[in-house]
């Protein structure tokens, strides 16, 4: 993550996850190039910001798995993707309001970029 304007920003290419629904449905959630921004008021460094995103991601994975298995969330790709994206953003906002997570086109300008592997 790099300091950009009033925060830390980083790009992750190829971000996604492969899930299995309660009846063995295959659910492929692809975000493509994503941009993550964390406001500078948080006074955290790049390593902590990266860890913060990983924790928000992992909490969202747990939430989506629970909702799928409990029958709360229908096991269809587009609905799962929207709910998963919202869960990530909600987790980020709950801990550091003003954080953002956008998908599809990456970050504008030159920022640190990493490549993700599906989990």
C-alpha positions as CSV (number, residue, x, y, z in Angstrom):
1,X,0.0,0.0,0.0
2,X,1.2,3.5,-0.8
3,X,0.4,6.9,0.6
4,X,-2.0,8.6,-1.8
5,X,-3.6,11.8,-0.9
6,X,-5.1,11.4,2.6
7,X,-4.7,7.7,3.0
8,X,-3.1,4.4,2.1
9,X,-4.1,2.8,-1.2
10,X,-3.2,-0.5,-2.8
11,X,-4.4,-2.6,-5.7
12,X,-5.0,-6.4,-5.7
13,X,-5.4,-8.1,-9.1
14,X,-7.3,-11.3,-9.6
15,X,-9.0,-11.2,-6.3
16,X,-11.7,-13.8,-5.9
17,X,-12.8,-16.9,-4.0
18,X,-14.3,-20.2,-4.9
19,X,-17.1,-21.4,-2.5
20,X,-19.2,-24.5,-2.3
21,X,-22.9,-24.1,-1.4
22,X,-24.8,-26.2,1.0
23,X,-25.9,-28.7,-1.7
24,X,-22.4,-28.7,-3.3
25,X,-23.1,-25.9,-5.7
26,X,-20.0,-24.3,-7.1
27,X,-19.8,-20.6,-6.6
28,X,-17.0,-18.6,-8.2
29,X,-16.8,-15.0,-7.0
30,X,-14.4,-12.9,-9.1
31,X,-13.7,-9.3,-8.2
32,X,-10.9,-8.8,-10.7
33,X,-8.7,-5.8,-10.0
34,X,-9.7,-4.1,-6.7
35,X,-8.6,-0.9,-5.1
36,X,-8.4,-0.6,-1.3
37,X,-8.1,2.7,0.5
38,X,-7.7,3.4,4.2
39,X,-7.9,7.0,5.5
40,X,-4.8,8.6,6.9
41,X,-6.5,9.5,10.2
42,X,-6.1,5.9,11.3
43,X,-2.3,6.5,11.7
44,X,-1.4,3.0,10.6
45,X,1.3,1.9,8.2
46,X,1.1,-0.1,5.0
47,X,1.7,-3.5,6.7
48,X,-1.0,-2.9,9.3
49,X,-3.4,-1.6,6.5
50,X,-2.8,-4.9,4.6
51,X,-3.4,-6.9,7.6
52,X,-6.6,-4.9,8.3
53,X,-7.9,-5.8,4.8
54,X,-7.0,-9.5,5.3
55,X,-9.0,-9.5,8.6
56,X,-12.0,-7.8,6.9
57,X,-11.8,-10.4,4.0
58,X,-11.6,-13.4,6.4
59,X,-14.5,-12.1,8.5
60,X,-16.6,-11.7,5.3
61,X,-15.7,-15.3,4.2
62,X,-16.9,-16.6,7.5
63,X,-20.1,-14.6,7.2
64,X,-20.9,-15.7,3.7
65,X,-20.2,-19.3,4.5
66,X,-22.6,-19.1,7.4
67,X,-25.3,-17.4,5.4
68,X,-25.0,-20.0,2.6
69,X,-25.1,-23.0,4.9
70,X,-28.0,-21.5,7.0
71,X,-30.0,-20.9,3.8
72,X,-30.1,-17.2,4.4
73,X,-28.2,-16.4,1.2
74,X,-29.2,-18.2,-2.1
75,X,-26.2,-19.9,-3.7
76,X,-26.2,-17.9,-6.9
77,X,-23.0,-16.2,-8.1
78,X,-24.2,-12.6,-8.5
79,X,-26.1,-12.5,-5.2
80,X,-23.2,-14.1,-3.4
81,X,-20.8,-11.6,-5.0
82,X,-22.8,-8.6,-4.0
83,X,-23.3,-9.8,-0.4
84,X,-19.6,-10.7,-0.1
85,X,-18.5,-7.3,-1.4
86,X,-20.9,-5.6,1.0
87,X,-19.6,-7.7,3.9
88,X,-16.0,-6.8,3.2
89,X,-16.8,-3.1,3.0
90,X,-18.9,-3.2,6.1
91,X,-16.1,-4.9,8.0
92,X,-13.7,-2.3,6.9
93,X,-16.0,0.6,7.7
94,X,-16.8,-0.8,11.1
95,X,-13.2,-0.6,12.2
96,X,-11.9,2.4,10.1
97,X,-14.8,4.6,8.8
98,X,-13.9,6.1,5.5
99,X,-12.2,3.0,4.1
100,X,-13.1,1.9,0.7
101,X,-13.1,-1.3,-1.4
102,X,-13.9,-0.9,-5.1
103,X,-13.8,-3.7,-7.7
104,X,-13.5,-4.1,-11.4
105,X,-11.0,-1.5,-12.6
106,X,-8.3,-1.2,-9.9
107,X,-6.9,2.0,-8.7
108,X,-6.2,5.2,-10.7
109,X,-2.6,6.2,-10.9
110,X,0.5,4.3,-9.8
111,X,0.1,2.4,-6.6
112,X,1.6,-0.8,-5.2
113,X,-0.1,-3.8,-6.8
114,X,-0.1,-7.4,-5.7
115,X,-1.6,-10.5,-7.4
116,X,-4.0,-12.6,-5.4
117,X,-4.6,-16.3,-5.7
118,X,-8.0,-17.8,-5.2
119,X,-8.6,-19.5,-1.9
